[in-house]
């Protein structure tokens, strides 16, 4: 069992490093995301097992770390609607920019895989859509269960919610450096490109992770953050904006708009709800 005297941060880092090692093995040895599958999913399955057994080891159930069954479907639908709404706005802005530049051609639906220099692949067979969806389900269950579930709840035994969210979100940001590090080792990136991509991924992923922490805090479960996370990872690999000079040339703008908009909305709602709670507490006293 955990208590305030436990070396909680050390325990979290130990679990994190174990998961990070499996992530590295898949990216550098198995390279599953560069095969037919187009997804690095093996370390995600291992990660799910790790956070499940770690939770049991430290006296926490799946419900304790956020897999709360009550209102699960409602929160899943809220997350899907929220994520889709943000991206609809960002896609419209991207298309309007291309129209203003007389470069817009069409929107196409096909499956691609993420790469640091743009999406790769153009698959239209049903099997690739299924793989993309299932792979991203594994991804959100593992990452939300680990970072916003296990780590956040463990850290809150000793630290405040905000401090815990900053730590878990920082670890989530570092989690995403594997792709540019591999590209550097493969000779596809120079030192400057490596540093720029690492900093960008750590900062942006950290901010997104913090947004997910706020969603979990407000809803009391992982499900809204899971479905919002699912939309974030899936939509950019399925819906593509084609211009006269290529595909998804403004993808960075699209993602930046969607994430900035959703983060601001969540932050406003979180601060509003916290203000209401403070008012209620004042009247109760």
C-alpha positions as CSV (number, residue, x, y, z in Angstrom):
1,X,0.0,0.0,0.0
2,X,1.1,3.5,-0.7
3,X,1.3,6.3,1.8
4,X,2.9,9.8,2.0
5,X,6.1,8.3,3.4
6,X,6.5,6.0,0.4
7,X,9.2,6.8,-2.2
8,X,6.4,7.4,-4.7
9,X,8.3,9.4,-7.3
10,X,11.0,6.7,-7.3
11,X,8.4,4.0,-7.8
12,X,6.8,5.9,-10.6
13,X,10.1,6.5,-12.3
14,X,11.0,2.8,-12.0
15,X,7.7,1.7,-13.7
16,X,8.2,4.4,-16.3
17,X,11.7,3.3,-17.2
18,X,10.5,-0.3,-17.5
19,X,7.8,0.8,-20.0
20,X,10.3,3.1,-21.8
21,X,12.7,0.2,-22.3
22,X,10.1,-1.9,-24.0
23,X,9.1,1.1,-26.1
24,X,12.7,1.5,-27.2
25,X,13.1,-2.2,-28.0
26,X,10.1,-2.0,-30.3
27,X,11.2,1.2,-32.0
28,X,14.8,0.2,-32.5
29,X,14.6,-3.6,-32.9
30,X,11.2,-4.8,-33.9
31,X,10.2,-1.6,-35.7
32,X,6.6,-2.7,-35.9
33,X,5.4,0.7,-37.0
34,X,7.6,0.4,-40.2
35,X,6.0,-3.0,-41.1
36,X,2.6,-4.0,-42.5
37,X,1.0,-3.1,-39.1
38,X,2.0,0.6,-39.3
39,X,1.7,0.7,-35.5
40,X,4.1,0.2,-32.6
41,X,1.6,-1.8,-30.6
42,X,3.5,-4.5,-28.8
43,X,5.0,-2.3,-26.1
44,X,1.5,-0.9,-25.6
45,X,0.1,-4.3,-24.8
46,X,3.0,-4.9,-22.4
47,X,2.4,-1.5,-20.9
48,X,-1.2,-2.4,-20.2
49,X,-0.1,-5.5,-18.3
50,X,2.5,-3.5,-16.4
51,X,0.1,-0.9,-15.1
52,X,-2.5,-3.5,-14.3
53,X,0.0,-5.6,-12.2
54,X,1.6,-2.5,-10.7
55,X,-1.8,-1.2,-9.5
56,X,-2.6,-4.6,-7.9
57,X,0.9,-4.6,-6.3
58,X,0.3,-1.2,-4.7
59,X,-3.3,-1.9,-3.5
60,X,-5.2,-0.1,-6.3
61,X,-8.0,-1.5,-8.4
62,X,-8.7,-0.5,-12.0
63,X,-11.6,1.6,-10.6
64,X,-9.2,3.4,-8.3
65,X,-7.0,4.5,-11.2
66,X,-9.9,5.8,-13.3
67,X,-11.6,2.9,-15.1
68,X,-14.9,3.8,-13.4
69,X,-17.8,2.1,-15.0
70,X,-20.4,4.6,-14.0
71,X,-21.1,7.1,-16.9
72,X,-18.3,5.3,-19.0
73,X,-20.4,5.4,-22.2
74,X,-21.4,9.0,-21.7
75,X,-17.8,10.2,-21.0
76,X,-16.6,8.2,-24.0
77,X,-19.2,9.9,-26.3
78,X,-18.4,13.3,-24.7
79,X,-14.7,12.8,-25.5
80,X,-15.4,11.8,-29.1
81,X,-17.6,14.8,-29.6
82,X,-15.2,17.2,-28.0
83,X,-12.2,15.9,-30.0
84,X,-14.1,15.8,-33.3
85,X,-15.4,19.3,-32.8
86,X,-11.9,20.7,-32.2
87,X,-10.6,19.0,-35.3
88,X,-13.6,20.0,-37.5
89,X,-12.7,23.7,-36.7
90,X,-9.0,23.1,-37.4
91,X,-9.7,21.3,-40.7
92,X,-12.0,24.1,-41.8
93,X,-9.2,26.7,-41.0
94,X,-6.6,24.6,-42.8
95,X,-8.9,24.3,-45.9
96,X,-9.6,28.1,-45.8
97,X,-5.9,28.9,-45.7
98,X,-5.3,26.6,-48.8
99,X,-8.3,28.2,-50.6
100,X,-6.9,31.6,-49.9
101,X,-3.6,30.4,-51.5
102,X,-5.5,28.9,-54.4
103,X,-3.9,25.5,-53.5
104,X,-6.8,23.4,-52.1
105,X,-7.7,20.3,-54.1
106,X,-9.8,17.9,-52.0
107,X,-10.1,15.9,-48.8
108,X,-9.2,12.2,-49.1
109,X,-9.8,9.3,-46.7
110,X,-7.0,6.7,-46.4
111,X,-4.8,5.3,-43.7
112,X,-1.3,6.6,-43.2
113,X,1.3,6.2,-40.5
114,X,2.9,9.1,-38.5
115,X,6.4,10.1,-39.3
116,X,8.3,13.1,-37.9
117,X,8.6,14.6,-41.4
118,X,4.9,14.0,-42.3
119,X,2.5,11.1,-42.7
120,X,3.6,8.2,-44.8
121,X,1.6,5.5,-46.6
122,X,-1.6,5.6,-48.5
123,X,-3.7,2.5,-47.7
124,X,-7.4,2.2,-48.6
125,X,-8.1,-1.5,-47.8
126,X,-10.5,-2.1,-44.9
127,X,-7.9,-4.1,-43.0
128,X,-5.7,-1.0,-42.6
129,X,-8.6,1.0,-41.1
130,X,-9.3,-1.8,-38.7
131,X,-5.6,-2.0,-37.7
132,X,-5.5,1.8,-37.3
133,X,-8.5,1.8,-35.0
134,X,-7.5,-1.2,-32.9
135,X,-4.0,0.0,-32.6
136,X,-5.1,3.4,-31.3
137,X,-7.5,1.7,-28.9
138,X,-4.5,-0.1,-27.4
139,X,-2.6,3.1,-27.4
140,X,-5.1,5.2,-25.5
141,X,-5.9,2.4,-22.9
142,X,-2.2,2.0,-22.2
143,X,-1.1,5.7,-22.2
144,X,-4.2,7.0,-20.3
145,X,-4.1,4.0,-17.9
146,X,-0.4,4.6,-17.2
147,X,0.0,8.3,-17.2
148,X,-3.4,9.7,-16.2
149,X,-4.4,6.6,-14.3
150,X,-1.6,4.8,-12.4
151,X,1.0,7.6,-12.2
152,X,-1.4,10.4,-11.5
153,X,-3.1,8.5,-8.7
154,X,0.2,7.3,-7.2
155,X,1.7,10.8,-7.2
156,X,-1.5,12.3,-5.6
157,X,-0.8,10.2,-2.5
158,X,2.1,12.6,-1.8
159,X,1.7,15.6,-4.0
160,X,-1.1,18.0,-5.0
161,X,-3.2,17.4,-8.1
162,X,-1.4,20.1,-10.1
163,X,2.1,19.0,-9.1
164,X,1.2,15.4,-9.9
165,X,-0.2,16.5,-13.3
166,X,2.9,18.4,-14.1
167,X,5.1,15.4,-13.3
168,X,3.0,12.8,-15.2
169,X,2.6,15.2,-18.2
170,X,6.4,15.8,-18.2
171,X,7.0,12.1,-18.4
172,X,4.4,11.8,-21.1
173,X,6.2,14.5,-23.1
174,X,9.6,12.6,-22.8
175,X,7.7,9.4,-23.8
176,X,7.4,10.8,-27.3
177,X,11.1,11.4,-28.1
178,X,11.6,7.9,-29.4
179,X,10.7,8.6,-33.1
180,X,13.2,11.5,-33.6
181,X,15.9,9.7,-31.6
182,X,15.5,6.7,-34.0
183,X,15.5,9.0,-37.0
184,X,18.8,10.5,-35.8
185,X,20.3,7.1,-35.3
186,X,19.2,6.1,-38.8
187,X,20.8,9.1,-40.3
188,X,17.5,10.8,-41.2
189,X,18.0,13.7,-38.8
190,X,21.0,15.8,-37.9
191,X,21.7,17.1,-34.4
192,X,19.8,20.3,-34.8
193,X,16.8,18.5,-36.3
194,X,16.9,16.0,-33.4
195,X,16.9,18.8,-30.8
196,X,14.1,20.8,-32.4
197,X,11.9,17.7,-32.8
198,X,12.6,16.5,-29.2
199,X,11.8,19.9,-27.7
200,X,8.7,20.3,-29.8
201,X,7.4,16.8,-28.9
202,X,8.2,17.2,-25.2
203,X,6.4,20.5,-24.9
204,X,3.4,19.8,-27.1
205,X,2.8,16.3,-25.7
206,X,3.3,17.6,-22.2
207,X,0.7,20.3,-22.7
208,X,-1.7,17.7,-24.2
209,X,-1.0,15.4,-21.3
210,X,-1.9,18.1,-18.9
211,X,-5.2,18.7,-20.7
212,X,-6.0,15.0,-20.3
213,X,-5.2,15.3,-16.6
214,X,-7.7,18.1,-16.3
215,X,-10.4,16.1,-18.1
216,X,-9.8,13.1,-15.8
217,X,-10.1,15.4,-12.8
218,X,-13.3,17.0,-14.0
219,X,-15.0,13.7,-15.0
220,X,-13.7,11.4,-12.4
221,X,-12.7,8.7,-14.9
222,X,-10.3,8.1,-17.8
223,X,-13.0,7.6,-20.4
224,X,-13.4,11.2,-21.8
225,X,-9.6,11.7,-22.0
226,X,-9.3,8.2,-23.7
227,X,-11.8,9.0,-26.4
228,X,-10.4,12.5,-26.9
229,X,-6.9,11.0,-27.1
230,X,-8.3,8.4,-29.6
231,X,-9.6,11.2,-31.9
232,X,-6.3,13.1,-31.7
233,X,-4.3,10.0,-32.8
234,X,-6.7,8.6,-35.4
235,X,-8.2,11.5,-37.4
236,X,-5.0,12.9,-38.8
237,X,-4.1,9.4,-40.1
238,X,-7.4,8.9,-41.8
239,X,-8.7,12.3,-43.1
240,X,-6.2,14.1,-45.3
241,X,-6.2,17.5,-46.9
242,X,-4.8,17.4,-50.4
243,X,-3.4,20.5,-52.0
244,X,-1.9,21.1,-55.5
245,X,1.6,20.5,-54.1
246,X,1.0,17.5,-51.8
247,X,-0.9,16.0,-48.9
248,X,-1.2,17.4,-45.3
249,X,1.3,20.2,-45.9
250,X,-0.4,22.2,-43.1
251,X,-0.9,19.3,-40.8
252,X,1.2,21.0,-38.1
253,X,-1.1,24.0,-38.3
254,X,-4.2,21.7,-38.1
255,X,-2.9,19.9,-35.0
256,X,-1.8,23.1,-33.3
257,X,-5.2,24.8,-33.8
258,X,-7.1,21.7,-32.6
259,X,-5.0,21.2,-29.5
260,X,-4.8,24.9,-28.6
261,X,-8.5,25.3,-28.9
262,X,-9.3,22.2,-26.9
263,X,-6.8,23.0,-24.2
264,X,-8.2,26.6,-23.8
265,X,-11.7,25.2,-23.5
266,X,-10.8,22.6,-21.0
267,X,-8.8,25.1,-18.9
268,X,-11.7,27.5,-18.9
269,X,-14.1,24.8,-17.8
270,X,-11.7,23.5,-15.1
271,X,-11.2,27.0,-13.7
272,X,-14.9,27.7,-13.8
273,X,-15.7,24.4,-12.0
274,X,-13.0,25.0,-9.4
275,X,-14.4,28.5,-8.8
276,X,-17.9,27.0,-8.3
277,X,-16.5,24.4,-5.9
278,X,-14.8,27.1,-3.9
279,X,-18.1,29.2,-3.7
280,X,-20.0,26.1,-2.6
281,X,-17.4,25.3,0.0
282,X,-17.6,28.9,1.3
283,X,-21.4,28.7,1.7
284,X,-21.2,25.3,3.4
285,X,-18.8,26.7,5.9
